[in-house]
């Protein structure tokens, strides 16, 4: 009954929300698009989704993986861990060869060097790197940690399935159910934030299988580092947005309207999406578009642009500095005005 209730409650809640929206005002375009993506899923997109899911869950659950360890397990368990690690490693090398991409492969939770989605023109639309980066110096070992911990966790999950009557098996079934259903909703676009709801379930599943092998120094360090990054990165993301919105509010107080501003996807969406009633195509939202085009997010005129860096054809009208808890300690949002 616990398993049925856990699955039924969120499912019925979602179904009720969709029914209400359909009756009240029609489905929002974003929700309709997501439902439509279910029919665009193919083998390649599922394989891509599967690899990225496994890699990210390995990263997020690395402290648990270190605690479970592979020492003292059967030879079959160690062989499985090795084979999985080899498969994941080869996939990661192929992805790096094809796209020159290390983690983070997706940037709606983690980007190089911080947390939170980056939604300004220079990064999300033009595809420039974040202004503060650590590059392969940090992300090469982080990729290795993610793949190693994923390789440890998958055999542990298999043990969980095999353990008759295990509480962990039930939680694992729920997590797998949500991951399986969710994979059909991101055939065109995949967001790492969609993995967050299953993390507590997977943690309970793995810890329900057996107690941690030991509380090691590495486990304590990884928990500490992850906690510090989470708290500091969340602070920095909120500080960035406070600086951005304060600067754009000041600009609008001078008489500039939202129709004259490209303030980032969320700013323009909030002010203009309902008014304009348009929705971008899948091609529109791919990063790396030419600077001759306006950003796809409901921009009427980009006479003013919020940006993380100077852009060609614009002069700096205002600087909005803010304090970061992560290095280098300070950053800024620029409000740019077209013309030299």
GIJOVEN-V937270 format. One record per residue. N is the residue number from 1. RES is the residue in three letters. PSI is psi in radians with two decimals (none if undefined). Layout:
N|RES|PSI, N|RES|PSI
//
This chain:
1|UNK|-0.64, 2|UNK|-0.75, 3|UNK|-0.80, 4|UNK|-0.76, 5|UNK|-0.71, 6|UNK|-0.66, 7|UNK|-0.70, 8|UNK|-0.70, 9|UNK|-0.93, 10|UNK|-0.57, 11|UNK|-0.81, 12|UNK|-0.64, 13|UNK|-0.79, 14|UNK|-0.76, 15|UNK|-0.70, 16|UNK|-0.71, 17|UNK|-0.78, 18|UNK|-0.73, 19|UNK|-0.74, 20|UNK|-0.81, 21|UNK|-0.70, 22|UNK|-0.70, 23|UNK|-0.69, 24|UNK|-0.86, 25|UNK|0.12, 26|UNK|2.68, 27|UNK|2.37, 28|UNK|2.61, 29|UNK|-0.66, 30|UNK|-0.73, 31|UNK|-0.70, 32|UNK|-0.73, 33|UNK|-0.73, 34|UNK|-0.73, 35|UNK|-0.69, 36|UNK|-0.53, 37|UNK|-0.40, 38|UNK|-0.62, 39|UNK|-0.01, 40|UNK|0.06, 41|UNK|2.31, 42|UNK|3.10, 43|UNK|-0.71, 44|UNK|-0.77, 45|UNK|-0.63, 46|UNK|-0.70, 47|UNK|-0.73, 48|UNK|-0.79, 49|UNK|-0.75, 50|UNK|-0.78, 51|UNK|-0.83, 52|UNK|-0.63, 53|UNK|-0.84, 54|UNK|-0.75, 55|UNK|-0.77, 56|UNK|-0.68, 57|UNK|-0.61, 58|UNK|-0.70, 59|UNK|-0.85, 60|UNK|-0.53, 61|UNK|0.29, 62|UNK|-0.75, 63|UNK|-0.66, 64|UNK|-0.72, 65|UNK|-0.72, 66|UNK|-0.67, 67|UNK|-0.65, 68|UNK|-0.77, 69|UNK|3.12, 70|UNK|-0.05, 71|UNK|2.43, 72|UNK|-0.07, 73|UNK|3.00, 74|UNK|2.81, 75|UNK|-0.59, 76|UNK|-0.68, 77|UNK|-0.74, 78|UNK|-0.65, 79|UNK|-0.73, 80|UNK|-0.73, 81|UNK|-0.75, 82|UNK|-0.75, 83|UNK|-0.73, 84|UNK|-0.75, 85|UNK|-0.72, 86|UNK|-0.76, 87|UNK|-0.80, 88|UNK|-0.71, 89|UNK|-0.73, 90|UNK|-0.68, 91|UNK|-0.74, 92|UNK|-0.69, 93|UNK|-0.70, 94|UNK|-0.75, 95|UNK|-0.68, 96|UNK|-0.69, 97|UNK|-0.68, 98|UNK|-0.68, 99|UNK|0.01, 100|UNK|0.73, 101|UNK|2.11, 102|UNK|3.03, 103|UNK|2.54, 104|UNK|2.20, 105|UNK|-0.51, 106|UNK|2.66, 107|UNK|0.39, 108|UNK|-0.19, 109|UNK|-0.97, 110|UNK|2.25, 111|UNK|3.05, 112|UNK|1.75, 113|UNK|1.42, 114|UNK|-3.07, 115|UNK|2.71, 116|UNK|2.57, 117|UNK|2.40, 118|UNK|2.04, 119|UNK|0.36, 120|UNK|2.86, 121|UNK|-0.76, 122|UNK|-0.56, 123|UNK|-0.91, 124|UNK|-0.66, 125|UNK|-0.94, 126|UNK|-0.35, 127|UNK|0.34, 128|UNK|2.67, 129|UNK|2.69, 130|UNK|2.62, 131|UNK|-0.39, 132|UNK|1.98, 133|UNK|2.73, 134|UNK|-0.21, 135|UNK|-2.64, 136|UNK|-0.27, 137|UNK|-0.65, 138|UNK|-0.70, 139|UNK|-0.36, 140|UNK|-0.89, 141|UNK|-0.54, 142|UNK|-0.65, 143|UNK|-0.76, 144|UNK|-0.74, 145|UNK|-0.78, 146|UNK|-0.80, 147|UNK|-0.66, 148|UNK|-0.79, 149|UNK|-0.63, 150|UNK|-0.70, 151|UNK|-0.55, 152|UNK|-0.69, 153|UNK|-0.62, 154|UNK|-0.82, 155|UNK|-0.59, 156|UNK|-0.69, 157|UNK|-0.63, 158|UNK|-0.71, 159|UNK|-0.67, 160|UNK|-0.72, 161|UNK|-0.70, 162|UNK|-0.35, 163|UNK|1.87, 164|UNK|2.33, 165|UNK|0.14, 166|UNK|2.32, 167|UNK|-0.66, 168|UNK|-0.58, 169|UNK|-0.66, 170|UNK|-0.80, 171|UNK|-0.65, 172|UNK|-0.68, 173|UNK|-0.72, 174|UNK|-0.81, 175|UNK|-0.77, 176|UNK|-0.65, 177|UNK|-0.83, 178|UNK|-0.66, 179|UNK|-0.72, 180|UNK|-0.82, 181|UNK|-0.74, 182|UNK|-0.55, 183|UNK|-0.44, 184|UNK|-0.18, 185|UNK|-0.07, 186|UNK|0.96, 187|UNK|-0.59, 188|UNK|-0.66, 189|UNK|2.39, 190|UNK|2.30, 191|UNK|2.24, 192|UNK|-0.34, 193|UNK|-0.39, 194|UNK|-0.25, 195|UNK|-0.31, 196|UNK|-0.72, 197|UNK|-0.44, 198|UNK|-0.18, 199|UNK|-0.81, 200|UNK|-0.65, 201|UNK|-0.77, 202|UNK|-0.66, 203|UNK|-0.81, 204|UNK|-0.65, 205|UNK|-0.84, 206|UNK|-0.71, 207|UNK|-0.38, 208|UNK|-0.31, 209|UNK|-0.80, 210|UNK|2.72, 211|UNK|2.80, 212|UNK|2.48, 213|UNK|-0.73, 214|UNK|2.73, 215|UNK|1.76, 216|UNK|2.95, 217|UNK|-0.73, 218|UNK|-0.65, 219|UNK|-0.76, 220|UNK|-0.76, 221|UNK|-0.77, 222|UNK|-0.72, 223|UNK|-0.74, 224|UNK|-0.82, 225|UNK|-0.74, 226|UNK|-0.69, 227|UNK|-0.75, 228|UNK|-0.76, 229|UNK|-0.71, 230|UNK|-0.83, 231|UNK|-0.86, 232|UNK|-0.72, 233|UNK|-0.66, 234|UNK|-0.75, 235|UNK|-0.80, 236|UNK|-0.68, 237|UNK|-0.73, 238|UNK|-0.66, 239|UNK|-0.70, 240|UNK|-0.81, 241|UNK|-0.62, 242|UNK|-0.76, 243|UNK|-0.75, 244|UNK|-0.89, 245|UNK|-0.58, 246|UNK|-0.75, 247|UNK|-0.72, 248|UNK|-0.59, 249|UNK|-0.72, 250|UNK|-0.69, 251|UNK|-0.75, 252|UNK|-0.47, 253|UNK|-0.36, 254|UNK|0.00, 255|UNK|-0.09, 256|UNK|2.37, 257|UNK|2.85, 258|UNK|-0.50, 259|UNK|-0.28, 260|UNK|0.04, 261|UNK|2.38, 262|UNK|1.62, 263|UNK|0.19, 264|UNK|2.81, 265|UNK|-0.78, 266|UNK|-0.63, 267|UNK|-0.91, 268|UNK|-0.60, 269|UNK|-0.73, 270|UNK|-0.74, 271|UNK|-0.54, 272|UNK|-0.24, 273|UNK|-0.82, 274|UNK|-0.64, 275|UNK|-0.76, 276|UNK|-0.54, 277|UNK|0.45, 278|UNK|2.92, 279|UNK|2.39, 280|UNK|2.78, 281|UNK|2.95, 282|UNK|-0.64, 283|UNK|-0.60, 284|UNK|-0.63, 285|UNK|0.08, 286|UNK|2.28, 287|UNK|2.75, 288|UNK|0.48, 289|UNK|2.76, 290|UNK|2.62, 291|UNK|-0.08, 292|UNK|-0.25, 293|UNK|2.63, 294|UNK|2.66, 295|UNK|2.59, 296|UNK|-0.26, 297|UNK|1.28, 298|UNK|0.78, 299|UNK|2.08, 300|UNK|-0.88, 301|UNK|2.37, 302|UNK|0.81, 303|UNK|-0.56, 304|UNK|2.44, 305|UNK|2.32, 306|UNK|2.31, 307|UNK|2.75, 308|UNK|-0.13, 309|UNK|2.86, 310|UNK|2.59, 311|UNK|2.60, 312|UNK|2.33, 313|UNK|0.04, 314|UNK|2.64, 315|UNK|2.70, 316|UNK|2.06, 317|UNK|-0.63, 318|UNK|2.50, 319|UNK|2.29, 320|UNK|1.59, 321|UNK|2.70, 322|UNK|2.80, 323|UNK|2.27, 324|UNK|2.50, 325|UNK|-0.42, 326|UNK|2.68, 327|UNK|2.57, 328|UNK|0.16, 329|UNK|-0.44, 330|UNK|2.58, 331|UNK|-3.13, 332|UNK|2.70, 333|UNK|2.34, 334|UNK|2.41, 335|UNK|2.03, 336|UNK|2.58, 337|UNK|2.35, 338|UNK|2.44, 339|UNK|2.75, 340|UNK|none
//
